[in-house]
Amino acid sequence: MTVLDRYIVREFCKLFLIIMSSFVSLSLIVDFFGRIRMLLSNKATISLMFSYFFFKIPMIVSLTIPVTVLVTALILFGNLSRHNEIVAMKANGISLYRTSLPVIVITGLICILAFLFSEFITPHTNRKAEYIRLVEIQKQAEAGTFKQNQIWYRGKQGIYNFKMFDPTNNIIRGITINYLNQNMDITTRIDAERAEWKDGGWVFYNLLVTSFENKGFPSFSRFATKVMPLPEKPSDFKAVQEDAEKMGYLELKKYIHKIREEGYDASRYLVDMHGKTAFPCVSLILAIIGISFSLRSERSGGLTQSMGVGIVIGFSYWFVYAFSLSLGRSGTLPPFLSAWLANIIFAAVAGYLFLRVKT
């Protein structure tokens, strides 16, 4: 590594940490004032508030890494241009492509670290933050858990176990309900292919009701469809359904494999799984775009201009990324393409801009 490489890497890392700290601080402040009424109404202690927002930090870091890399590259190379350092490098026969190589390499490492961070740290801290908010601050009972790729829920009348809950359409799939007496003996068991929330009630399909009330052989009753008077509503199950952001890539992959083996549609989760690999990679693409914008002229740059360009490009990526994910979840696009479409588009833009840089 040359002296120039060390200089660029040092400046990049310094700016990256400053900008990341700024984004995290701003996000925490906005989140705090957005939740201050909830915190005060539940009389949350200072330690609980600190713990909740502390465990929110990894998620904020994961989400802001791409735009942080973009703004860092814009400011770094903008400063090099404004201080005539780019001119000096070109005068010494150093190509601008070679000048940008250290940033590209370190951004590639950041992409790998971002994936590992979102795989092994963010899911656990998200779960912990939600637990603190719901149980320790809002004093809600922990009625359900997500274990071994299944959902367990302790209801008012029975214990639920189901394979998957679709919060968009309010459909439970692969549901089993066990009703117990005071001695914890099973009195009734309900098995159904699925249950749908319709007109304020749960409609069960392919239902089997097994009664153990008599001491003899249990009795069975089958129904093609039947309305069951369950006290729980869809909002009760949404609290325990595991969101994709609370699962790592490997955990999500295992869950998809399980529900596909059981014959359920996993398209929504497939989109999120591919997004787990697509999103970390965008940092490298945005870094190249930032470098190209900053090097379009030797006198470009400026903190205000760099921040403005970074925010516009960052929001543009978020819009395209979110839109393509929604197309994948609705089945309009294949899961892999919907997750990578924004990266493909911005990679093409990055390549075009980078090749037009005057070296």
C-alpha positions as CSV (number, residue, x, y, z in Angstrom):
1,M,0.0,0.0,0.0
2,T,1.5,3.3,-1.1
3,V,1.5,6.5,0.9
4,L,-1.4,7.9,-1.2
5,D,-3.4,4.8,-0.6
6,R,-2.9,5.1,3.2
7,Y,-3.9,8.7,3.0
8,I,-7.1,8.1,1.1
9,V,-8.1,5.2,3.3
10,R,-7.4,7.2,6.5
11,E,-9.5,10.1,5.3
12,F,-12.3,7.8,4.1
13,C,-12.5,6.0,7.4
14,K,-12.4,9.2,9.4
15,L,-15.2,10.8,7.3
16,F,-17.2,7.5,7.3
17,L,-17.2,7.3,11.1
18,I,-18.2,11.0,11.5
19,I,-21.0,10.7,9.0
20,M,-22.3,7.4,10.4
21,S,-22.3,8.9,13.9
22,S,-24.3,11.8,12.6
23,F,-26.9,9.6,10.9
24,V,-27.3,7.4,13.9
25,S,-27.6,10.3,16.3
26,L,-30.2,12.0,14.1
27,S,-32.2,8.8,13.7
28,L,-32.2,8.2,17.5
29,I,-33.3,11.8,18.1
30,V,-36.2,11.5,15.6
31,D,-37.2,8.1,17.0
32,F,-37.0,9.3,20.6
33,F,-39.4,12.3,20.0
34,G,-41.7,9.9,18.0
35,R,-42.0,7.6,20.9
36,I,-41.7,10.0,23.8
37,R,-45.5,9.9,24.5
38,M,-45.5,6.1,24.7
39,L,-42.4,6.1,27.0
40,L,-43.8,8.7,29.4
41,S,-47.3,7.2,29.5
42,N,-45.8,3.8,30.5
43,K,-43.5,5.5,33.0
44,A,-40.4,4.0,31.4
45,T,-37.2,4.4,33.4
46,I,-34.1,6.0,32.1
47,S,-32.3,2.7,32.0
48,L,-35.1,1.1,30.0
49,M,-35.1,4.0,27.5
50,F,-31.4,3.7,27.2
51,S,-31.5,-0.1,26.6
52,Y,-34.3,0.2,24.0
53,F,-32.5,2.8,21.9
54,F,-29.2,1.1,22.4
55,F,-30.5,-2.1,20.8
56,K,-32.0,0.0,18.0
57,I,-28.5,1.2,16.9
58,P,-27.4,-1.9,14.9
59,M,-30.6,-1.7,12.8
60,I,-29.9,2.0,12.1
61,V,-26.3,1.3,11.2
62,S,-27.4,-1.5,8.8
63,L,-29.9,0.7,7.0
64,T,-27.6,3.8,6.8
65,I,-24.3,2.1,5.7
66,P,-25.1,2.6,1.9
67,V,-25.9,6.3,2.1
68,T,-23.0,6.8,4.5
69,V,-20.6,5.3,2.0
70,L,-22.1,7.5,-0.8
71,V,-21.9,10.7,1.2
72,T,-18.3,9.8,2.4
73,A,-17.1,9.2,-1.2
74,L,-18.8,12.5,-2.4
75,I,-17.2,14.6,0.3
76,L,-13.8,12.8,0.2
77,F,-13.2,13.2,-3.6
78,G,-14.9,16.6,-3.5
79,N,-12.4,17.8,-1.0
80,L,-9.5,16.3,-3.1
81,S,-10.8,18.2,-6.1
82,R,-11.3,21.5,-4.3
83,H,-7.8,21.4,-2.8
84,N,-6.2,20.6,-6.2
85,E,-5.0,17.2,-4.9
86,I,-6.6,15.6,-7.9
87,V,-4.7,17.9,-10.2
88,A,-1.5,17.0,-8.5
89,M,-2.2,13.3,-8.8
90,K,-2.9,13.6,-12.5
91,A,0.2,15.7,-13.0
92,N,2.3,12.9,-11.5
93,G,0.7,10.4,-13.9
94,I,-1.6,8.8,-11.4
95,S,-4.9,7.7,-13.0
96,L,-8.1,8.7,-11.2
97,Y,-9.2,5.1,-11.5
98,R,-6.1,4.1,-9.5
99,T,-6.8,6.9,-7.0
100,S,-10.3,5.5,-6.4
101,L,-9.1,1.9,-6.0
102,P,-8.5,2.1,-2.2
103,V,-12.0,3.4,-1.7
104,I,-13.5,0.7,-3.9
105,V,-11.5,-2.0,-2.0
106,I,-12.5,-0.7,1.4
107,T,-16.1,-0.4,0.3
108,G,-16.1,-4.0,-0.8
109,L,-14.9,-5.0,2.7
110,I,-17.7,-2.8,4.1
111,C,-20.2,-4.8,2.0
112,I,-19.0,-8.1,3.5
113,L,-19.0,-6.7,7.0
114,A,-22.5,-5.2,6.5
115,F,-23.8,-8.6,5.5
116,L,-22.2,-10.3,8.5
117,F,-23.5,-7.6,10.7
118,S,-27.1,-8.0,9.5
119,E,-26.8,-11.8,9.7
120,F,-25.4,-12.2,13.2
121,I,-26.1,-9.0,15.2
122,T,-29.1,-7.1,13.8
123,P,-31.7,-9.9,14.2
124,H,-30.8,-10.4,17.8
125,T,-30.8,-6.7,18.7
126,N,-34.1,-6.2,16.9
127,R,-35.7,-8.9,18.9
128,K,-34.3,-7.5,22.1
129,A,-35.5,-4.0,21.3
130,E,-39.0,-5.3,20.6
131,Y,-39.0,-7.3,23.8
132,I,-38.0,-4.2,25.9
133,R,-40.7,-2.1,24.2
134,L,-43.6,-4.6,24.4
135,V,-42.8,-6.5,27.7
136,E,-40.7,-4.3,29.9
137,I,-42.0,-0.9,28.9
138,Q,-45.6,-1.5,27.8
139,K,-46.0,-4.3,30.3
140,Q,-47.6,-6.6,27.7
141,A,-47.7,-10.3,28.4
142,E,-45.3,-12.3,26.2
143,A,-48.1,-14.5,24.7
144,G,-46.2,-16.0,21.8
145,T,-42.8,-17.1,20.5
146,F,-41.2,-18.0,17.2
147,K,-39.3,-21.3,17.8
148,Q,-38.0,-23.9,15.4
149,N,-39.6,-22.2,12.4
150,Q,-43.1,-22.4,14.1
151,I,-45.2,-19.9,15.9
152,W,-46.6,-20.7,19.4
153,Y,-49.2,-18.5,20.9
154,R,-50.9,-18.7,24.3
155,G,-54.4,-17.6,23.8
156,K,-57.2,-16.8,26.2
157,Q,-58.8,-20.2,25.7
158,G,-56.1,-22.5,24.3
159,I,-52.6,-22.9,23.0
160,Y,-52.0,-22.2,19.3
161,N,-49.4,-23.6,17.0
162,F,-49.2,-22.6,13.3
163,K,-46.8,-22.8,10.5
164,M,-47.2,-19.4,9.1
165,F,-49.3,-16.2,9.5
166,D,-49.8,-13.9,6.5
167,P,-50.4,-10.5,8.1
168,T,-51.3,-8.9,4.8
169,N,-54.3,-11.1,4.1
170,N,-54.9,-12.2,7.7
171,I,-54.5,-15.9,6.9
172,I,-53.2,-18.6,9.3
173,R,-51.8,-21.7,7.7
174,G,-51.2,-25.1,9.3
175,I,-53.0,-24.3,12.5
176,T,-53.4,-26.5,15.6
177,I,-55.2,-25.4,18.7
178,N,-55.1,-27.3,22.0
179,Y,-57.7,-26.7,24.7
180,L,-56.7,-27.7,28.2
181,N,-58.6,-28.1,31.5
182,Q,-57.5,-27.1,34.9
183,N,-55.4,-30.2,35.3
184,M,-53.6,-29.4,32.0
185,D,-55.2,-32.3,30.2
186,I,-56.2,-31.8,26.6
187,T,-60.0,-31.6,26.2
188,T,-60.2,-30.6,22.6
189,R,-57.8,-30.4,19.7
190,I,-58.5,-28.5,16.5
191,D,-56.4,-29.0,13.3
192,A,-57.1,-27.0,10.1
193,E,-55.4,-26.4,6.8
194,R,-55.9,-22.7,7.2
195,A,-58.0,-20.0,8.8
196,E,-59.1,-16.7,7.3
197,W,-60.3,-13.6,9.0
198,K,-63.6,-12.7,7.4
199,D,-66.4,-10.3,8.5
200,G,-65.0,-10.1,12.0
201,G,-64.5,-13.8,12.6
202,W,-62.2,-16.7,11.8
203,V,-63.3,-19.1,9.1
204,F,-61.5,-22.5,9.2
205,Y,-61.0,-24.7,6.2
206,N,-60.5,-28.5,6.1
207,L,-61.2,-28.6,9.9
208,L,-60.8,-31.6,12.2
209,V,-62.1,-31.4,15.7
210,T,-60.9,-34.1,18.2
211,S,-62.7,-34.3,21.5
212,F,-61.1,-36.0,24.5
213,E,-63.8,-35.1,27.0
214,N,-65.0,-38.7,27.4
215,K,-62.6,-41.2,29.0
216,G,-63.1,-43.6,26.1
217,F,-61.9,-43.3,22.6
218,P,-61.7,-39.7,21.3
219,S,-64.5,-38.5,19.0
220,F,-63.7,-36.9,15.6
221,S,-65.7,-34.3,13.6
222,R,-64.7,-33.0,10.1
223,F,-65.9,-29.8,8.4
224,A,-65.0,-28.4,5.0
225,T,-65.6,-24.9,6.4
226,K,-66.6,-23.7,9.8
227,V,-66.7,-20.4,11.7
228,M,-64.9,-20.7,15.0
229,P,-65.5,-18.2,17.8
230,L,-61.9,-17.5,18.7
231,P,-61.3,-14.5,21.0
232,E,-58.0,-13.6,19.2
233,K,-57.9,-11.1,16.3
234,P,-55.3,-10.8,13.6
235,S,-53.5,-8.0,15.5
236,D,-52.8,-10.5,18.3
237,F,-50.9,-12.8,16.0
238,K,-49.0,-10.0,14.2
239,A,-47.1,-9.4,17.4
240,V,-45.5,-12.9,17.3
241,Q,-45.1,-13.4,13.6
242,E,-41.4,-13.2,12.8
243,D,-40.6,-10.3,10.4
244,A,-38.0,-11.0,7.8
245,E,-35.9,-8.1,9.3
246,K,-35.7,-10.1,12.6
247,M,-34.2,-13.1,10.8
248,G,-30.8,-13.5,9.3
249,Y,-30.2,-14.9,5.8
250,L,-29.5,-18.5,7.0
251,E,-32.5,-18.5,9.4
252,L,-34.8,-17.1,6.7
253,K,-33.5,-19.7,4.2
254,K,-34.3,-22.5,6.7
255,Y,-37.8,-21.1,7.3
256,I,-38.5,-20.9,3.6
257,H,-37.3,-24.4,3.0
258,K,-39.6,-25.6,5.8
259,I,-42.8,-23.9,4.6
260,R,-42.1,-24.8,1.0
261,E,-41.8,-28.5,1.9
262,E,-45.2,-28.2,3.6
263,G,-46.7,-26.8,0.4
264,Y,-47.1,-23.1,1.4
265,D,-46.3,-20.2,-0.8
266,A,-42.9,-18.6,0.3
267,S,-42.6,-15.9,-2.4
268,R,-42.7,-13.0,0.1
269,Y,-40.0,-14.6,2.2
270,L,-37.9,-15.4,-0.9
271,V,-37.9,-11.8,-1.9
272,D,-36.7,-10.8,1.6
273,M,-34.1,-13.5,1.6
274,H,-32.6,-12.3,-1.7
275,G,-32.8,-8.7,-0.4
276,K,-30.5,-9.8,2.5
277,T,-27.7,-10.2,0.0
278,A,-28.7,-7.5,-2.5
279,F,-28.9,-4.6,0.0
280,P,-25.3,-4.8,1.5
281,C,-23.9,-4.9,-2.0
282,V,-25.3,-1.5,-3.0
283,S,-22.7,0.3,-0.9
284,L,-20.1,-0.5,-3.5
285,I,-22.3,0.7,-6.3
286,L,-23.1,3.9,-4.5
287,A,-19.5,4.5,-3.7
288,I,-18.6,4.4,-7.4
289,I,-21.5,6.8,-8.2
290,G,-20.2,9.1,-5.5
291,I,-16.7,9.0,-6.8
292,S,-17.9,9.7,-10.4
293,F,-20.0,12.7,-9.3
294,S,-17.1,14.2,-7.4
295,L,-14.6,13.7,-10.2
296,R,-16.7,15.2,-13.0
297,S,-14.6,18.4,-12.7
298,E,-11.5,19.3,-10.7
299,R,-13.3,22.2,-8.9
300,S,-16.4,20.3,-7.9
301,G,-17.3,19.5,-4.3
302,G,-18.4,21.3,-1.2
303,L,-20.1,19.8,1.9
304,T,-23.6,21.2,1.1
305,Q,-23.5,20.0,-2.5
306,S,-22.2,16.6,-1.5
307,M,-24.8,16.1,1.2
308,G,-27.6,17.2,-1.2
309,V,-26.4,14.9,-4.0
310,G,-26.0,12.0,-1.5
311,I,-29.5,12.4,-0.1
312,V,-31.1,12.6,-3.5
313,I,-29.3,9.5,-4.8
314,G,-29.9,7.7,-1.6
315,F,-33.6,8.4,-1.6
316,S,-33.8,7.5,-5.3
317,Y,-32.3,4.1,-4.5
318,W,-34.6,3.5,-1.6
319,F,-37.6,4.3,-3.8
320,V,-36.6,1.9,-6.6
321,Y,-35.5,-0.8,-4.1
322,A,-38.8,-0.6,-2.1
323,F,-40.9,-0.5,-5.3
324,S,-39.1,-3.5,-6.8
325,L,-39.5,-5.5,-3.6
326,S,-43.3,-4.8,-3.6
327,L,-43.5,-6.1,-7.1
328,G,-41.8,-9.3,-6.0
329,R,-44.0,-9.7,-3.0
330,S,-47.1,-9.3,-5.1
331,G,-45.8,-11.9,-7.6
332,T,-45.3,-9.5,-10.5
333,L,-41.5,-10.1,-10.7
334,P,-39.5,-13.2,-9.8
335,P,-38.1,-12.9,-6.2
336,F,-34.5,-12.8,-7.3
337,L,-35.0,-10.1,-9.9
338,S,-37.2,-8.0,-7.6
339,A,-34.5,-8.0,-4.9
340,W,-31.6,-7.2,-7.3
341,L,-33.4,-4.9,-9.8
342,A,-32.5,-1.6,-8.0
343,N,-28.8,-2.8,-7.8
344,I,-28.8,-3.7,-11.5
345,I,-30.2,-0.3,-12.5
346,F,-27.8,1.7,-10.2
347,A,-24.8,-0.5,-11.2
348,A,-25.5,0.4,-14.9
349,V,-25.6,4.1,-13.9
350,A,-22.4,3.7,-11.8
351,G,-20.6,2.0,-14.7
352,Y,-21.7,4.7,-17.2
353,L,-20.6,7.6,-14.9
354,F,-17.3,5.9,-13.9
355,L,-16.3,5.3,-17.5
356,R,-16.9,8.9,-18.4
357,V,-14.5,10.2,-15.7
358,K,-11.7,12.1,-17.3
359,T,-8.6,10.4,-16.0
